[in-house]
Amino acid sequence: MRNLQLFRYVDAVARTGSIRRAAEELAITPSALNRRILALEEEMGVELFERLGRGVRLSTAGELSIHSFRRQLAEADQLRSRIADLSGLRRGHVSIACSQALLPYFIPEQIHLYQADFPDVTFRVQIKDGAEAADSLSNYGADFAIVFEAMRSADFDTLISVPQTIHAVMARDHPLAQHSSVKLSDCAYYDLALPPHSYAVRRLLEGYANRMSMRLRPAVEADSYVLLRNFAGRGKAIAFELEIGVPPGEIDPSLVSLPLSVPNRYDGSLYLVQLKGRTLSVAAARFAQQIREGLVQRFERPAQ
């Protein structure tokens, strides 16, 4: 158990890049944390961190060690969760990496439903997609991920994928708001509020626009869907979001969300993914199953 505590110290310093910030997170003094890291380095005979002017970063030895430390921490959490489940305590901790579109409605709803039955289970939600989500899974920073991009590496298992239509979001008094769906060419006549090119939604829109010999010129570009949506709601601009982020009857009543009419290959899918070969804790496995059922119930299309 002493080693596990030391591994948590190393993990916190590696994640934050700072002895001071890690100490705040761990509720100990920076000097005490630094002494423990130095003692572990002396015991191992290597420096785990390079001390920089404004923080620290993992050394080569630290990069090799951190994966093992995090795996052992994950296995310990898994064991504690199983023991708690056997004793009826139903405790545990679940860490999720997910695309931003799931944050406003789907993830809060699912956590609330889960904690209604298991109130002692705690959660950590990280906004990560693509390579960042893959790194979080590989480093045991997340139990599973829900992302809008397929992880094609052999290191990951896709538990389920469900289709997602891109929706155009606009003010309720927008000239296009009375339509049942809209075309990208119709939207292009108005100011566009778009996420950056690093987002899969933007890349899908750009791919379709290129096929149609169109250029998308955003009036506003931001990595916050909340900002983009609120900007669109204040005028005639149009934002775009996955349908899971704009559930009917739940978004701001001043906004309208309409499916974007594009060929199927320019739609995408949400993927529920975990690290291949990793056995999740009881709490995480149970929550992953709830997420799977929720996605299927809401988004799986009937076979044609």
N, C-alpha and C positions, 0 to 999 in steps of 0.2 A: 504493500500500500504506500510505503514511503516513496518507492520509485514512481508509482502512478502520479503522486502529487508533484514530484519533480518534472515528470513528463508534461503535466498540465502547465507548469510554469514555463517550460520551454515552448510549448505550443502557443501560449498566450503572447510571449515575447516575439515569436516568429510571425504570428498573425498581425500584431500591432506595429512591429518594427521599432518598438520603443520599450525600454525598461520602465519608464515612468507610466506610460499608458497601460502597460500590462499590469503593473502594480495596482493601479486604480481599479482595473477590472477584477483583480484577484483579492482586493481588499487587504493588501499588506503594504508595507513601506517599500519604496524603491531600493533602499539600501539593503533591506532584508532579502528582497528578491534577487538582487545582484549577487549577494553572498551565496545564495543557494545555487545560482547558475554557475558561479565560479567554482564552488565545491564539486558540482557534478562534472564540470570540465576537467578539474584536477583528477577526479576519480577515473574518468574515461581516458585521460591522457591526451586530449585534443581540445581545441577551442571550437565550440559549437557556433559562436557568433563572432562576426567581425565588428569591432567597435568603431563607429563612424562619428563624425562631428555632431550630427543631429539625430542619432538613433543607432540601431544595430541591424545587421542582416545576417542570415545564415551563412556560415562558412561551407566549404565543400563537405567537410565532415558533418556539419549540421544538416545539410541537405540530405545526406545519406541516412542520418539518424532519425529525422523528423517523421518519415513515413512509418518506421517501426514504432516510434513512440505513439503516433496517432492510432495505429492499428491496435496496439495494446490497450489504449484508452477506450477505443470502440468496443473491444472484446470485454473489457471490465464493465462498461455500461450495459452491454448485452447480458452479462451474467447477473448484474444487480437487478435488471428488469425482470429476468426470469425468476429469480428468487422472490422478488416482490410480488410477482404474479402468483406464484405458488402459495404465498402466505396470505393472499387476498388483499394486499396493500394497493396493488394496481398503480405503482409509481413508475416513473421513467422520464426520459427526455428525448424529444424528437427534433432533429435538425433538418430543415428543408432548404433546398436551393430552387428558386422558381423564377419564371419570367415575370416581368413587371405587371402584365395584364391580369395575373391571378390575384394581385394584392388587394384591390378594392373590395371584392365581393366573395370570390370562391374560397380563398384560403381562410379568411376570418370566419366564414360560415362553417367550413369543415372543422376548424379547431373548436369552435363553439359547440358543435354537435358532439365532437369527441369528448370534450371536457365535461359535458353533461353527464356522461357515464363514468369518466375517469378523471375527476377533478385534480388529482395529484400529479398528472402528467404535464410537464412543461414543454414549451416549444421555442425554437429559434428559427426565424425565417430570414433567408438571405436573398437579395435580388441578384440573381446570376443567370446568365444564359450562355449558350455556346461553349466556348473554350473555358470560360470562368466556371461554369457549372461543372464541366468535366474535371477541372482541377480540384474543385471542392469535393467531388465524389472520390477522386483518386487519393486525396489527402485525408480522407475520413472527416472532412469538415462538414459534410452533409450525409444524412442517411440515404436520401434519394432526391431526385430532381424532377421537376415538371417544367419542361422547356418547349419552345416553339421550333427547335431545330433538332433533327435526328442526330444522335451520337453514333457514328458508324464504326467507331473503334471496337475491336474485339474485347476490349477491357470492360464493356458495359452490356448490361441486359436491359432491353426495352420490355417493360411489364405490360404496357398497353399503349396504343396511339389512337387518338380520336381526331376527326377532321375539324378544322376551324376556318370559318369564313371571315374574311376581313370586312369590317363594317366602316362606313363613312359616318362620322359624327358631326352634327351641325346644330345650330340654334333651331328651335321649334318654328320660328317664323322665317326660316331660310326658304328661298324660292324652290329648292329641290325637296323640301321636307315632306311634301304630300305624296311623293312617289313611294312605291313599294320596294324599289331597289334603284340603284344609280350606277351609271357607267363612269369609268375613270375619265373618259373624254368630257363628260358633263361636269365633273368636279374641277377639271383643269381650267375652267372659265373663272374660277373663284380663287381667292388666296388659299394656300395650302399650309397646314401646320403639320410638319413631318418629324418623325424621329430621325436620328443620324443613320448613316449608311451601315453602321455596325449592327443595327437591328434587322432581324429577318423580315419584319413587315416592310421596312423601307426597301430592302433588296427585292422582294417580290413585286412591289409596286413599280420599282424602276425597271425590272425585267419586262413587265407587261407594257409599260410606257414605251420602252425601246422597241418592242415588237410593233407597237402602233405608231412608231415614228413620232412620239411625243417626248417633250422634256418636262420634268417636274421641277418647278422653281418654288421652293418653300418661302413663304413670307416669314415664317417662324420655324426654326429647327431647334429641338430640345430633346433631352433624353428622359423627360418626364411626361408620361401620358396624361397625368393630371393637369399639368400646365397647358399642354396642347389642347386638351378637351375644353378647359376653361377659356382659353383664347378663342376657340371656335364658337363657344357659346355667347361671346360678347359682340359678335358681328356677323359677317357673311363668310368667314373662313370655314374650311372643312378639315377636320382631323381624321385619322384612321386608327382603328384599334381592332384587336381580336374580339370575336363575339363573346368570349368568356369574360371580357372586361366591361361589357355593356349589356348586362342581362335585362330583358324586357321587364318594365315595371319597377326596376330598381335604380336606374340611373336618374340623375337630376331631371325633374319634369320639364325644365326649360330646354332640354336637349332632345334630339331625335337621333336614333341609330338605325341606319339602313344598310342592308347587305350590299356589298360591291359586286356588280355583275362582271365576273371575269371567267375565263376558261378554268377548268378544274385544276390544271397544273399550276395555276397561280394562286390557288388556295394553299393552305398548309395544314399541319397537324400538331397537336400537343402530344408530347411523349413523356410517359412516366418511366424513369430510368434509375437503375441502381448499379453499383459496382459489381461486376461479375464475381461470383464466388463469395461475396460477403453475406454473412448471416446477420440479419437485422435483429435488434432487440425486440422483445415482445411488443413494447409500446410502438416502436417505429413500424414493425411489420403489420400490426393491426391498423395503424393509421394509413399506411400505404394501401392496404386493402380497401379501407373506407374511401380513399381518394379514387382508387380504381373504379369502384362501384358508382361513385358520384359522377365521374367523367362519362362512364358508359351510359348511365341513366339520362344524362343531359345532352350528350353530343354524338353518341354512336348512331350513324345513319342506318336505316333499314336497307337490306340488300336489294338491289334493283333486279 
